[in-house]
Amino acid sequence: MIRAFLKHCEEAEEDDELRDVQRTLYDYMLALGGPLRAGDHGKYLKQAKKKLKKLRNANELFLEIQPEISSHTNFQMAAVSLNASVKQIAKLIESHAAGHPLS
């Protein structure tokens, strides 16, 4: 939902960094889509881990630029939601890498 919001907001037409965030979110979802549809959990986790650094970087960039782009509640909530999502994704991936079951 965050990606769709960023893709269709007027501000994205004017801000290259915001478009980069949206594209990174799309790239992350695209990379995971095939393994998800195929039910290939191993490949899904491998791709999720491989792309995690880019996802984190996009999150950090969005948190940095969001106040400059807009103080509107929708942008503030997108920043909070993306940050929480990326933290949870990282936690799950790192937990799995440490040998703990995903939960």
Secondary structure, 3 states (H helix, E strand, C coil): CHHHHHHHCHHHHCCHHHHHHHHHHHHHHHHHHHHHHHCCHHHHHHHHHHCHHHHHHHHHHHHHHHHHHCCCHHHHHHHHHHHHHHHHHHHHHHHHHCCCCCC
